[in-house]
């Protein structure tokens, strides 16, 4: 048994022993669990700066959609069989069984870390919310038997670099955070110029 399998079993062995904990981790893997925080965050974003929210929100959706597509394609390229299919001792908690055939990369882990890294670059104070969610989702994917630890870590690297890079590119675009000054302030500035 290699280190990856050992770490997998250390986490996955916790599954199936406490029904409430199992239910909690199953709900973490459901996108529906994040509807309320997402709606609140988007509402705040629109309220604080609707223009930046529209541009940033569409860019973030594009990043997550692209990284999700890439993850699906990489699974067929790497062809690493999921631990719940490859290891007979693995505990499987996924409601529909084990999921797809292949495990690397974890789309759940890639998507959440891409969003967290994107937001971290644009809004550094967002990290106290986003990074614990990234860790929780990564742990959950191992807990339910769907991924190895190396699947999660590799997915974090790919997704994190992608999200951070796109956010950095967005910050290089001068119009992204261009503030519109009231006409009175700009008129005063123009009259004060020599």
C-alpha positions in Angstrom: 0.0 0.0 0.0 1.4 3.4 -1.0 1.2 6.7 0.9 -1.8 7.9 -1.2 -3.8 4.8 -0.4 -2.8 5.0 3.3 -4.0 8.6 3.6 -7.1 7.7 1.6 -8.0 4.9 4.1 -7.2 7.1 7.1 -9.9 9.5 6.0 -12.3 7.1 4.3 -12.4 4.8 7.3 -14.3 7.5 9.1 -17.2 7.1 6.7 -20.1 4.8 7.5 -19.7 5.1 11.3 -21.8 8.1 12.2 -25.0 8.6 10.2 -25.2 12.4 11.0 -21.6 12.9 10.0 -22.1 10.9 6.8 -25.2 13.0 6.0 -23.3 16.2 6.6 -20.5 15.2 4.3 -22.9 14.0 1.6 -24.6 17.4 1.7 -21.3 19.2 1.4 -20.8 17.5 -2.0 -24.1 18.8 -3.3 -24.0 22.1 -5.1 -27.4 23.0 -3.6 -25.7 23.3 -0.2 -23.9 26.4 -1.4 -26.9 28.2 -3.0 -27.5 30.4 0.1 -23.9 31.6 0.6 -23.6 32.2 -3.2 -26.8 34.2 -3.4 -25.8 36.3 -0.4 -22.3 36.9 -1.8 -23.6 37.9 -5.2 -26.2 40.1 -3.6 -23.5 41.9 -1.6 -21.3 42.2 -4.7 -24.0 43.7 -6.8 -25.0 46.1 -3.9 -21.4 47.3 -3.4 -20.4 47.7 -7.1 -22.9 46.4 -9.7 -20.6 47.0 -12.6 -17.7 45.1 -11.1 -20.1 42.4 -10.0 -21.4 41.8 -13.6 -17.9 41.7 -15.1 -16.3 39.7 -12.3 -19.3 37.4 -12.0 -19.3 36.6 -15.7 -15.6 36.0 -15.6 -15.8 33.8 -12.6 -18.6 31.8 -14.2 -16.4 31.4 -17.3 -13.4 30.3 -15.2 -15.4 27.7 -13.3 -17.2 26.4 -16.4 -13.9 26.1 -18.3 -12.1 24.4 -15.4 -15.0 22.0 -15.0 -14.8 21.1 -18.8 -11.0 20.7 -18.6 -11.4 18.4 -15.6 -13.8 16.2 -17.5 -11.4 15.9 -20.4 -8.4 15.3 -18.1 -10.1 12.3 -16.5 -10.2 10.5 -19.9 -6.6 11.4 -20.6 -5.2 10.3 -17.2 -7.6 7.4 -16.7 -6.9 6.9 -13.0 -9.6 4.6 -11.6 -11.6 6.0 -8.5 -10.6 4.4 -5.2 -14.2 3.3 -4.6 -13.8 1.2 -7.7 -10.2 0.1 -7.4 -10.0 -0.7 -3.6 -12.4 -3.3 -2.3 -12.1 -2.0 1.3 -13.1 1.5 0.4 -16.4 2.8 1.9 -18.7 4.4 -0.7 -21.2 6.9 0.4 -22.2 8.5 -2.9 -26.0 8.1 -3.3 -25.8 7.0 -6.9 -22.9 4.6 -6.3 -19.3 5.5 -6.8 -19.7 8.2 -9.5 -17.8 8.1 -12.9 -15.0 5.7 -13.6 -12.0 8.0 -13.2 -10.8 10.1 -10.3 -8.2 12.6 -11.4 -8.8 15.4 -11.3 -11.6 16.1 -8.9 -14.0 18.6 -10.5 -15.5 19.5 -7.1 -12.0 20.4 -5.8 -10.9 22.2 -9.0 -14.1 24.3 -9.2 -14.1 25.4 -5.6 -10.4 26.2 -5.5 -10.6 28.1 -8.8 -13.4 30.2 -7.4 -11.6 30.8 -4.1 -8.3 31.7 -5.7 -10.1 34.1 -8.1 -11.9 35.8 -5.2 -8.7 35.9 -3.1 -6.9 37.8 -5.8 -9.7 40.3 -6.3 -10.9 40.5 -2.7 -8.1 39.4 -0.3 -10.5 39.5 2.8 -12.7 36.8 1.2 -10.3 34.1 2.1 -11.6 33.5 5.6 -14.8 32.2 4.1 -13.6 30.6 0.8 -10.6 28.6 1.9 -12.3 26.7 4.7 -15.0 25.7 2.1 -12.2 24.5 -0.3 -10.7 22.4 2.5 -14.1 21.0 3.5 -15.0 20.0 -0.1 -11.6 18.4 -0.6 -11.9 16.4 2.6 -15.4 15.4 1.6 -14.4 13.9 -1.7 -12.0 11.6 0.1 -14.4 10.8 2.9 -17.1 9.6 0.5 -14.6 7.4 -1.3 -14.5 9.2 -4.6 -10.9 10.5 -4.7 -7.4 9.9 -3.5 -5.6 12.6 -1.6 -3.3 13.2 -4.5 -6.4 13.8 -6.7 -7.4 16.6 -4.4 -4.0 18.2 -4.1 -3.4 18.0 -7.9 -6.8 19.5 -8.5 -6.2 22.3 -6.0 -3.0 23.2 -7.9 -4.6 23.2 -11.3 -7.8 25.0 -10.2 -6.0 27.5 -7.9 -3.5 28.6 -10.5 -6.2 29.0 -13.2 -8.5 31.0 -10.9 -5.7 33.3 -9.6 -4.3 33.8 -13.1 -7.6 34.9 -14.6 -8.3 37.2 -11.7 -4.8 38.7 -12.1 -5.5 39.3 -15.8 -8.8 40.9 -14.9 -7.0 43.3 -12.6 -4.7 44.3 -15.4 -7.6 45.6 -17.4 -7.9 49.3 -16.4 -11.7 49.5 -17.0 -12.5 46.7 -14.5 -12.1 48.8 -11.4 -12.6 52.2 -13.0 -14.6 54.3 -10.6 -17.1 56.8 -12.0 -16.7 60.1 -10.2 -19.8 62.3 -9.8 -19.8 65.1 -12.5 -19.5 67.8 -9.8 -16.2 66.4 -8.5 -14.7 65.9 -11.9 -15.8 69.4 -13.0 -14.1 70.9 -9.9 -10.9 68.9 -10.7 -10.9 70.2 -14.3 -11.4 73.9 -13.2 -8.5 73.6 -10.6 -6.1 72.3 -13.3 -3.7 75.0 -14.6 
